[in-house]
Amino acid sequence: MSNEAGLADGWQSAPSLPYRVQEIYPTVFNNHIVVAGGLSPDVGSSGIGVSDRVVVFSLEEQSWNEGPTLPEPRHHPMLVVVNDRLFSFGGFTLGENGAWHNSRDVLELIINHTSENSDKLSHGEWVKIAEMPTPLAETLSAVNDNKVHLVSGRTPIDQTRNNQWIDHTDVNYHFIFDPETLIWAEGVSVPTARNSACSVTTQNRLHTIAGRTVAGGNLASHEVYHFADGSWHSLAPLPQAQGGLACAAVNNDIYVFGGEFFDNGGGVYAQIWKYNIATDTWSEMGKAPKPRHGLGALAVGDQIYVIGGALEAGGNQTSNAMTVYSPLDSNYH
C-alpha cells in the first residue's frame, strides 16, 4: 500500500480489483478478501452486466487472484463466513425478462484441501446446499453462536413477478440459518423494513444503519439487535439519510462510507461518519478521497478496506478501486 498523491488524511491506496464492480458484499476468509459477482461494465459488450467472477485478495501478499466462478452471474450476493466455511446467500440473477431475479440460493464454496497449489481458494467449487425461506437480497448479515442472521432486505411483491427492480418490496424479516443442520428459524423482526443498508456486529450486538425503501427513498434509521435477549432498540440515527452505503468497526467505533442519492441530479456521499458506541453519538471524520456507492467495507485489524463501488449514482462510473482507511492515523481521530 502507498500514500498515493491526492488521497486524503488517513487513506492509502491498495492494489485495484481485477475488474470494475459494484453491488457487492465482500468478506474476509482465510486471510483473503473475497469479492463475488456484482454489476460490472466489464461484462458484455455495452452498458453494465451481471458478473459471475470471484476474486480473492491475499492480505499477506497484497495481490489479487481469480477464484472459482459462481454457478451463474449474480449481483448483491451476501458472503458470510462461519467456522472456516464460506457461504453466499441470495442476490439477483438473470431472469427471463430482466437482471433482478431475486434468488433463494444458499451456496457454499467447497475447497479442495488436497490440492498441492498453495492458493487453495482458487481450486474450489460453489455448491448449492440449501434455499432461503423466501427470495431475499440487499439484506444484512451477522454471525452469532455459529448461526447466520439475515435481517431486512427486499423480496418479490408476489410470485408472478420477479425480474425487475420494481418487482420487489422492502421487508422486516429476520431469518436464522444453522449451517450444520441447514435448518432455518425466524428471529424477532427488525423494526424498520429497508434495503441497501449496512451492518456491523460488535460487542455481541448487531447494528443496522441507514439504507432506503423502494417507495420512500433514503433512511437514517439506526437500530441494534441484542443477541443476548433477542431484543431490538433504536439508537441515534445517522446524521444524513444514506442508501447503498458500507460500514465497518474498529476499536468498537463504527465507520460509515458512501451511498447514493437521486434527488437534485443525484450523486454519491463523500462524508465519513464515526459512531461512538459508548456515547451513542455521531461525528464527521472528513471526506473520502474516492467516494462510492454499492461498495464493500471490511475491517482488518485497525484498518478498513473500502472496495469497489461506483463514483456516480446508479450504474455509471463503476470502479475497481480499493482504498484503505486507518482511523487511528487520521487527524480527525
SULCORJO-V551662 format. One record per helix or strand of 3 or more residues. SS is the DSSP state (a for helix, b for strand). FROM is the first residue (numbers start at 1). LEN is the number of residues. Records with the same first field share a line. If there is no record, write none. Layout:
# SULCORJO-V551662
SS->FROM-LEN + FROM-LEN
This chain:
# SULCORJO-V551662
b->11-4 + 27-3 + 32-5 + 54-5 + 63-4 + 78-5 + 85-5 + 92-4 + 98-5 + 105-7 + 124-8 + 140-5 + 147-5 + 154-3 + 168-3 + 174-5 + 183-4 + 198-5 + 205-9 + 217-10 + 231-4 + 246-5 + 253-5 + 271-6 + 281-7 + 296-5 + 303-5 + 322-4
a->120-4 + 165-3 + 327-3
